Amino acid sequence: MVEALAPHNVRAVSRRDGVDAFTGAGLQQSFAGADVVIDLFTRFTFSSRRARAIHQTEAENVSSAAQQAGVRHVVVLSIIGVDRNPHNYYAGKLQQEQVYEASGVPLTILRAAQFHEFAAQVLDRTSLGPVGLTFQARIQPVAVQEVGRRLAAIATGPPQGRAADLARPQPESLAEMMRRYAAADCSFPPPCRSRSSAACGPD
Ligand SMILES: NC(=O)c1ccc[n+]([C@@H]2O[C@H](COP(=O)([O-])OP(=O)(O)OC[C@H]3O[C@@H](n4cnc5c(N)ncnc54)[C@H](OP(=O)(O)O)[C@@H]3O)[C@@H](O)[C@H]2O)c1
């Protein structure tokens, strides 16, 4: 996304830069003079209650700081299906959308499908010692670069409320994607099989 916005002056910030969307620290300073804010802040949790609390507070802090800085457009990346399945982490993403919609900021929400990297992210979050868990789901994964290009195009245009959803046409099994990732990367335990007993990586 930063590459796609190259002619523009782009600054990416997170907690490692001293900017914390949850406490609000550093938001005012980093938004000063900005035309557009793109909210990609997130923290994963399986708890619906915690996901709602995190995303509500962060969306309130970011939208309020953006309003005070006179930002002309706030772009938020969400996930396809958060309203059809408002549980666990998705409960927080739906809450985030609702806080932004009620905030009055000039807004575009883009819902994208899961990234190709999602299988590795889930494995990372669910691996317990030698055991990795797979999840049954049909997703239409999209390249993160494509999401970045779409976000850049939206950011340079006017606020549109909700943008058209972004997904690839090819449905994939998340469980199968996770198995393929685990087989290709020995740092992950093979899902539902002992780490030591399964072949891992290329032949
Ligand atoms: N992954 C997917 O398949 C997918 C699909 C569709 C949409 N999305 C959305 O895309 C966005 C990015 O997701 P991702 O998977 O790329 O997540 P990620 O890799 O976990 O990145 C999240 C970023 O947020 C920062 N962050 C977390 N808490 C923060 C806080 N309180 N203040 C400031 N920065 C904070 C983290 O950096 P620090 O740790 O340095 O703070 C990190 O750079 C999210 O909104 C997610 O819902 C993801």
The ligand as a Tripos MOL2 file, in Angstrom:
@<TRIPOS>MOLECULE
LIG
   48    52     1     0     0
SMALL
NO_CHARGES

@<TRIPOS>ATOM
      1 N1         -5.1540  -10.9260    7.8140 N.am      1 LIG1
      2 C1         -6.2110  -11.0150    7.0190 C.2       1 LIG1
      3 O1         -6.4540  -12.0450    6.3530 O.2       1 LIG1
      4 C2         -7.1340   -9.8190    6.8770 C.ar      1 LIG1
      5 C3         -8.1820   -9.8700    5.9310 C.ar      1 LIG1
      6 C4         -9.0190   -8.7720    5.7860 C.ar      1 LIG1
      7 C5         -8.8240   -7.6290    6.5830 C.ar      1 LIG1
      8 N2         -7.8140   -7.6220    7.5050 N.ar      1 LIG1
      9 C6         -7.6330   -6.4060    8.3190 C.3       1 LIG1
     10 O2         -6.4040   -5.8300    7.9400 O.3       1 LIG1
     11 C7         -5.8570   -5.1000    9.0470 C.3       1 LIG1
     12 C8         -4.4330   -5.5570    9.2960 C.3       1 LIG1
     13 O3         -4.4920   -6.9590    9.5840 O.3       1 LIG1
     14 P1         -3.1790   -7.8460    9.6340 P.3       1 LIG1
     15 O4         -3.6060   -9.2440    9.5220 O.co2     1 LIG1
     16 O5         -2.1510   -7.2760    8.6880 O.co2     1 LIG1
     17 O6         -2.7430   -7.5950   11.1430 O.3       1 LIG1
     18 P2         -1.3020   -7.6180   11.8160 P.3       1 LIG1
     19 O7         -0.3000   -8.2330   10.9220 O.co2     1 LIG1
     20 O8         -1.5180   -8.1700   13.1930 O.co2     1 LIG1
     21 O9         -0.9570   -6.0570   11.9370 O.3       1 LIG1
     22 C9         -1.6260   -5.2570   12.8480 C.3       1 LIG1
     23 C10        -0.8330   -3.9820   13.0470 C.3       1 LIG1
     24 O10        -1.5040   -3.1850   14.0320 O.3       1 LIG1
     25 C11        -0.4930   -2.6400   14.8990 C.3       1 LIG1
     26 N3         -1.1640   -2.4330   16.1750 N.ar      1 LIG1
     27 C12        -1.8000   -3.3420   16.9510 C.ar      1 LIG1
     28 N4         -2.3320   -2.7470   18.0450 N.ar      1 LIG1
     29 C13        -2.0270   -1.4340   17.9410 C.ar      1 LIG1
     30 C14        -2.2810   -0.3110   18.7700 C.ar      1 LIG1
     31 N5         -2.9880   -0.3990   19.9150 N.pl3     1 LIG1
     32 N6         -1.8140    0.8800   18.3670 N.ar      1 LIG1
     33 C15        -1.0850    1.0080   17.2400 C.ar      1 LIG1
     34 N7         -0.8050   -0.0220   16.4110 N.ar      1 LIG1
     35 C16        -1.2750   -1.2260   16.7710 C.ar      1 LIG1
     36 C17         0.6250   -3.6750   14.9430 C.3       1 LIG1
     37 O11         1.9040   -3.1050   15.1390 O.3       1 LIG1
     38 P3          2.5540   -2.9480   16.6140 P.3       1 LIG1
     39 O12         2.5260   -4.2970   17.2360 O.co2     1 LIG1
     40 O13         3.9150   -2.3740   16.3720 O.co2     1 LIG1
     41 O14         1.6830   -1.9630   17.3460 O.co2     1 LIG1
     42 C18         0.5860   -4.2190   13.4980 C.3       1 LIG1
     43 O15         1.4360   -3.4540   12.6520 O.3       1 LIG1
     44 C19        -6.8130   -5.3650   10.2230 C.3       1 LIG1
     45 O16        -7.7360   -4.3170   10.3070 O.3       1 LIG1
     46 C20        -7.5120   -6.6580    9.8270 C.3       1 LIG1
     47 O17        -8.7770   -6.8210   10.4310 O.3       1 LIG1
     48 C21        -6.9620   -8.6670    7.6620 C.ar      1 LIG1
@<TRIPOS>BOND
     1     1     2 1
     2     2     3 2
     3     2     4 1
     4     4     5 ar
     5     4    48 ar
     6     5     6 ar
     7     6     7 ar
     8     7     8 ar
     9     8     9 1
    10     8    48 ar
    11     9    10 1
    12     9    46 1
    13    10    11 1
    14    11    12 1
    15    11    44 1
    16    12    13 1
    17    13    14 1
    18    14    15 2
    19    14    16 1
    20    14    17 1
    21    17    18 1
    22    18    19 2
    23    18    20 1
    24    18    21 1
    25    21    22 1
    26    22    23 1
    27    23    24 1
    28    23    42 1
    29    24    25 1
    30    25    26 1
    31    25    36 1
    32    26    27 ar
    33    26    35 ar
    34    27    28 ar
    35    28    29 ar
    36    29    30 ar
    37    29    35 ar
    38    30    31 1
    39    30    32 ar
    40    32    33 ar
    41    33    34 ar
    42    34    35 ar
    43    36    37 1
    44    36    42 1
    45    37    38 1
    46    38    39 2
    47    38    40 1
    48    38    41 1
    49    42    43 1
    50    44    45 1
    51    44    46 1
    52    46    47 1
@<TRIPOS>SUBSTRUCTURE
     1 LIG1         1 GROUP 0 **** ****
